[in-house]
Amino acid sequence: MEYFHQEPVKENAARAARTVAPEMTLGDLLRLFSSDDFPAYPVVRSGKLVGMVSRADSIKPFTEKAGTNTAHFDAIMGTTVEQIMSSRVITIELDATLDTVVHLMGAHDFESFPVVDHENRVRGIIARDDVIRALARYTWRASTPLPLPLSPIGYAIA
């Protein structure tokens, strides 16, 4: 299990990270969120990470003006990603280890982090699912085989 802690992020992060532009409207962002299961997107301008926008961020404009009329609704849908994104982002460098990721996930309770190179360009996303897959690989390798023969413990009736 020791090697797990030293395993580089670049070997476990999702290779292609879907990013959004700061100029994207909230309406377009909501359609994007509804078409996949990503909890957040890196926001990129001129190839560089400038923020993150989450599903929670996308709902906040509506909570501030609950019960608004159609004109207000249309104005809210025209809000840009830049207006609702978080500009302070915790990033993971390509050469970081999974140990670093596990520590940051525990400390901040984030689902994922953008993986960036030394020029702050997004190179991928490392998510809890990626860490769980890596842990499962090492758990399998480190597991002691069960003694055979195994006898049934009980039966389930559906």
SEGU-774554 format. One record per residue: x, y, z of N, C-alpha, C in turn; residue number from 1; residue in three letters. Coordinates in steps of 0.1 Angstrom, whole numbers, plus 5000, padded with zeros to 4 digits. Layout:
NODE    nx    ny    nz   cax   cay   caz    cx    cy    cz  pos  code
NODE     X     Y     Z     X     Y     Z     X     Y     Z  NUM   ALA
...
//
This chain:
NODE    nx    ny    nz   cax   cay   caz    cx    cy    cz  pos  code
NODE  5008  4988  5000  5000  5000  5000  5009  5013  5000    1   MET
NODE  5021  5011  5004  5030  5023  5004  5031  5029  4991    2   GLU
NODE  5032  5022  4980  5034  5027  4967  5022  5036  4963    3   TYR
NODE  5010  5033  4968  4998  5041  4965  5001  5056  4968    4   PHE
NODE  5007  5058  4980  5009  5072  4985  5019  5079  4975    5   HIS
NODE  5027  5072  4968  5037  5078  4960  5032  5079  4945    6   GLN
NODE  5021  5073  4942  5017  5072  4928  5013  5086  4923    7   GLU
NODE  5018  5090  4911  5016  5104  4906  5001  5106  4902    8   PRO
NODE  4997  5118  4904  4984  5122  4899  4982  5120  4884    9   VAL
NODE  4993  5124  4877  4991  5123  4862  4988  5110  4857   10   LYS
NODE  4990  5099  4864  4987  5086  4860  4973  5082  4864   11   GLU
NODE  4966  5090  4872  4952  5087  4877  4942  5097  4873   12   ASN
NODE  4946  5109  4869  4936  5119  4866  4929  5117  4853   13   ALA
NODE  4917  5121  4852  4910  5121  4839  4918  5129  4829   14   ALA
NODE  4921  5124  4817  4930  5130  4808  4924  5143  4802   15   ARG
NODE  4912  5142  4797  4906  5154  4791  4897  5161  4802   16   ALA
NODE  4899  5173  4804  4890  5181  4814  4882  5190  4805   17   ALA
NODE  4869  5189  4807  4859  5198  4801  4860  5211  4808   18   ARG
NODE  4862  5222  4801  4863  5235  4807  4853  5244  4802   19   THR
NODE  4850  5255  4809  4841  5265  4804  4847  5279  4804   20   VAL
NODE  4842  5288  4796  4847  5301  4795  4840  5310  4805   21   ALA
NODE  4847  5320  4810  4841  5330  4819  4829  5337  4813   22   PRO
NODE  4828  5338  4800  4817  5345  4793  4805  5337  4791   23   GLU
NODE  4806  5324  4794  4794  5315  4792  4783  5320  4801   24   MET
NODE  4770  5319  4796  4759  5323  4804  4755  5312  4814   25   THR
NODE  4748  5316  4824  4742  5307  4833  4733  5297  4827   26   LEU
NODE  4725  5301  4817  4716  5292  4810  4724  5281  4803   27   GLY
NODE  4735  5285  4796  4743  5275  4789  4750  5266  4799   28   ASP
NODE  4754  5271  4811  4760  5263  4821  4751  5253  4827   29   LEU
NODE  4738  5257  4829  4728  5248  4835  4725  5237  4825   30   LEU
NODE  4725  5240  4812  4723  5229  4802  4734  5219  4802   31   ARG
NODE  4746  5225  4804  4758  5216  4804  4758  5207  4817   32   LEU
NODE  4755  5213  4828  4754  5205  4840  4743  5194  4839   33   PHE
NODE  4732  5197  4832  4721  5188  4831  4724  5176  4822   34   SER
NODE  4735  5178  4813  4738  5168  4804  4749  5158  4808   35   SER
NODE  4755  5161  4820  4765  5152  4825  4765  5151  4840   36   ASP
NODE  4774  5144  4846  4774  5143  4861  4786  5150  4868   37   ASP
NODE  4793  5159  4861  4804  5166  4867  4799  5176  4877   38   PHE
NODE  4805  5176  4889  4801  5185  4900  4806  5199  4898   39   PRO
NODE  4816  5201  4890  4821  5215  4887  4830  5215  4875   40   ALA
NODE  4832  5227  4870  4840  5228  4858  4851  5239  4861   41   TYR
NODE  4863  5236  4855  4874  5246  4856  4870  5257  4846   42   PRO
NODE  4872  5270  4850  4869  5281  4841  4883  5286  4836   43   VAL
NODE  4884  5287  4822  4896  5289  4816  4895  5301  4806   44   VAL
NODE  4905  5310  4807  4906  5322  4798  4920  5322  4792   45   ARG
NODE  4921  5323  4779  4934  5323  4772  4943  5311  4776   46   SER
NODE  4936  5299  4778  4943  5287  4782  4947  5286  4796   47   GLY
NODE  4944  5296  4805  4948  5295  4819  4936  5294  4828   48   LYS
NODE  4938  5287  4839  4928  5285  4849  4925  5298  4856   49   LEU
NODE  4912  5303  4856  4909  5315  4863  4899  5313  4874   50   VAL
NODE  4893  5301  4875  4883  5298  4885  4877  5285  4884   51   GLY
NODE  4867  5282  4892  4859  5270  4892  4845  5274  4894   52   MET
NODE  4836  5267  4887  4822  5269  4889  4815  5256  4892   53   VAL
NODE  4807  5255  4902  4801  5243  4907  4786  5243  4905   54   SER
NODE  4780  5232  4907  4765  5231  4906  4759  5241  4916   55   ARG
NODE  4765  5241  4928  4760  5250  4939  4761  5264  4935   56   ALA
NODE  4772  5268  4928  4774  5282  4923  4762  5285  4913   57   ASP
NODE  4758  5275  4905  4749  5278  4895  4735  5280  4900   58   SER
NODE  4732  5276  4912  4719  5278  4918  4718  5291  4927   59   ILE
NODE  4729  5295  4932  4729  5307  4941  4722  5319  4935   60   LYS
NODE  4723  5323  4922  4716  5335  4917  4701  5333  4919   61   PRO
NODE  4696  5321  4919  4681  5319  4920  4677  5320  4935   62   PHE
NODE  4685  5316  4944  4682  5317  4958  4681  5331  4963   63   THR
NODE  4689  5340  4957  4689  5354  4961  4677  5361  4956   64   GLU
NODE  4670  5357  4946  4658  5363  4940  4647  5353  4938   65   LYS
NODE  4644  5345  4949  4634  5335  4948  4621  5342  4945   66   ALA
NODE  4613  5335  4937  4599  5340  4933  4600  5352  4924   67   GLY
NODE  4610  5353  4916  4611  5364  4907  4602  5362  4894   68   THR
NODE  4599  5373  4888  4591  5372  4876  4599  5368  4864   69   ASN
NODE  4593  5367  4852  4599  5362  4840  4611  5371  4836   70   THR
NODE  4609  5384  4837  4620  5394  4833  4632  5391  4842   71   ALA
NODE  4630  5390  4855  4641  5387  4864  4648  5373  4861   72   HIS
NODE  4639  5364  4858  4644  5350  4855  4653  5351  4842   73   PHE
NODE  4649  5358  4832  4657  5359  4820  4670  5366  4823   74   ASP
NODE  4670  5377  4832  4682  5384  4835  4692  5374  4843   75   ALA
NODE  4686  5366  4852  4695  5357  4859  4701  5347  4850   76   ILE
NODE  4693  5342  4840  4699  5332  4830  4710  5338  4822   77   MET
NODE  4710  5351  4821  4721  5358  4813  4733  5361  4822   78   GLY
NODE  4733  5358  4834  4744  5359  4843  4756  5352  4837   79   THR
NODE  4768  5357  4838  4780  5350  4832  4786  5341  4843   80   THR
NODE  4793  5331  4838  4801  5322  4847  4810  5330  4856   81   VAL
NODE  4817  5340  4850  4826  5348  4857  4820  5355  4870   82   GLU
NODE  4807  5358  4869  4800  5365  4880  4797  5355  4891   83   GLN
NODE  4797  5342  4889  4793  5333  4900  4804  5323  4903   84   ILE
NODE  4815  5323  4896  4826  5313  4898  4834  5317  4911   85   MET
NODE  4841  5307  4916  4851  5309  4927  4864  5311  4920   86   SER
NODE  4870  5323  4923  4883  5326  4917  4895  5321  4925   87   SER
NODE  4892  5317  4937  4903  5311  4945  4901  5296  4944   88   ARG
NODE  4910  5290  4938  4909  5275  4934  4921  5268  4940   89   VAL
NODE  4918  5256  4946  4929  5247  4950  4932  5238  4939   90   ILE
NODE  4944  5238  4934  4948  5230  4923  4958  5219  4927   91   THR
NODE  4959  5209  4918  4969  5199  4920  4978  5199  4908   92   ILE
NODE  4991  5198  4911  5001  5198  4901  5003  5184  4895   93   GLU
NODE  5007  5183  4882  5008  5171  4876  5017  5161  4883   94   LEU
NODE  5027  5166  4889  5037  5157  4896  5034  5154  4911   95   ASP
NODE  5022  5159  4915  5018  5156  4929  5015  5142  4931   96   ALA
NODE  5014  5137  4943  5011  5123  4946  4996  5122  4950   97   THR
NODE  4991  5109  4949  4977  5107  4954  4976  5109  4969   98   LEU
NODE  4987  5108  4976  4987  5111  4990  4983  5126  4992   99   ASP
NODE  4988  5135  4984  4985  5149  4985  4970  5151  4982  100   THR
NODE  4965  5144  4972  4951  5145  4968  4942  5141  4979  101   VAL
NODE  4945  5129  4985  4937  5124  4996  4936  5133  5008  102   VAL
NODE  4948  5139  5011  4949  5149  5022  4940  5161  5019  103   HIS
NODE  4941  5167  5007  4933  5178  5003  4918  5175  5003  104   LEU
NODE  4914  5163  4998  4900  5160  4998  4895  5159  5012  105   MET
NODE  4902  5153  5021  4898  5152  5035  4897  5166  5041  106   GLY
NODE  4906  5174  5039  4907  5188  5045  4896  5197  5040  107   ALA
NODE  4892  5196  5027  4883  5205  5021  4870  5199  5017  108   HIS
NODE  4868  5186  5017  4856  5179  5013  4852  5183  4999  109   ASP
NODE  4861  5184  4990  4858  5187  4976  4857  5173  4969  110   PHE
NODE  4849  5173  4959  4847  5161  4950  4859  5159  4940  111   GLU
NODE  4864  5170  4936  4875  5170  4926  4883  5182  4926  112   SER
NODE  4895  5181  4919  4904  5193  4918  4909  5193  4904  113   PHE
NODE  4911  5205  4899  4918  5206  4886  4933  5203  4887  114   PRO
NODE  4938  5196  4877  4952  5193  4876  4958  5203  4866  115   VAL
NODE  4968  5210  4871  4974  5220  4863  4989  5218  4861  116   VAL
NODE  4995  5224  4850  5009  5223  4848  5016  5235  4854  117   ASP
NODE  5028  5237  4852  5036  5248  4858  5031  5262  4853  118   HIS
NODE  5024  5262  4842  5019  5275  4836  5004  5277  4839  119   GLU
NODE  4999  5269  4848  4985  5270  4853  4975  5267  4842  120   ASN
NODE  4979  5258  4832  4970  5253  4822  4964  5240  4827  121   ARG
NODE  4951  5239  4825  4944  5227  4830  4948  5215  4822  122   VAL
NODE  4952  5204  4828  4956  5192  4821  4948  5180  4825  123   ARG
NODE  4938  5182  4834  4929  5171  4837  4922  5175  4850  124   GLY
NODE  4915  5165  4855  4907  5166  4867  4910  5153  4875  125   ILE
NODE  4912  5155  4888  4914  5143  4897  4902  5143  4906  126   ILE
NODE  4894  5133  4906  4882  5132  4913  4882  5121  4924  127   ALA
NODE  4873  5121  4933  4872  5110  4943  4871  5096  4936  128   ARG
NODE  4864  5095  4925  4863  5082  4918  4876  5078  4913  129   ASP
NODE  4885  5087  4909  4899  5083  4905  4907  5077  4916  130   ASP
NODE  4905  5084  4928  4913  5079  4940  4907  5066  4944  131   VAL
NODE  4894  5064  4944  4888  5051  4948  4893  5040  4939  132   ILE
NODE  4894  5043  4926  4898  5032  4917  4913  5029  4920  133   ARG
NODE  4921  5039  4923  4935  5036  4926  4936  5028  4939  134   ALA
NODE  4928  5032  4949  4928  5025  4962  4924  5010  4960  135   LEU
NODE  4914  5008  4952  4909  4995  4949  4919  4986  4943  136   ALA
NODE  4927  4992  4934  4938  4984  4927  4948  4979  4938  137   ARG
NODE  4951  4988  4947  4961  4984  4957  4955  4975  4968  138   TYR
NODE  4943  4977  4971  4936  4968  4980  4936  4954  4975  139   THR
NODE  4933  4953  4962  4933  4940  4956  4946  4933  4957  140   TRP
NODE  4957  4941  4954  4971  4935  4954  4975  4931  4969  141   ARG
NODE  4970  4939  4978  4974  4937  4992  4965  4927  5000  142   ALA
NODE  4954  4923  4994  4945  4914  5001  4950  4900  5003  143   SER
NODE  4947  4895  5015  4950  4881  5017  4939  4872  5012  144   THR
NODE  4943  4862  5004  4932  4854  4998  4924  4847  5009  145   PRO
NODE  4911  4845  5007  4903  4838  5016  4906  4823  5016  146   LEU
NODE  4905  4817  5028  4908  4802  5028  4897  4795  5021  147   PRO
NODE  4901  4785  5013  4891  4776  5006  4890  4763  5013  148   LEU
NODE  4880  4756  5013  4867  4759  5006  4859  4768  5015  149   PRO
NODE  4851  4776  5008  4842  4785  5015  4828  4778  5016  150   LEU
NODE  4822  4779  5027  4808  4773  5028  4798  4785  5029  151   SER
NODE  4786  4783  5023  4777  4794  5023  4773  4798  5038  152   PRO
NODE  4771  4811  5039  4767  4816  5052  4752  4817  5054  153   ILE
NODE  4746  4819  5043  4731  4820  5043  4726  4823  5029  154   GLY
NODE  4714  4825  5028  4708  4827  5015  4699  4839  5015  155   TYR
NODE  4698  4846  5004  4690  4857  5003  4678  4853  4994  156   ALA
NODE  4666  4857  4998  4654  4854  4990  4649  4867  4985  157   ILE
NODE  4648  4868  4972  4643  4880  4966  4628  4880  4963  158   ALA
//
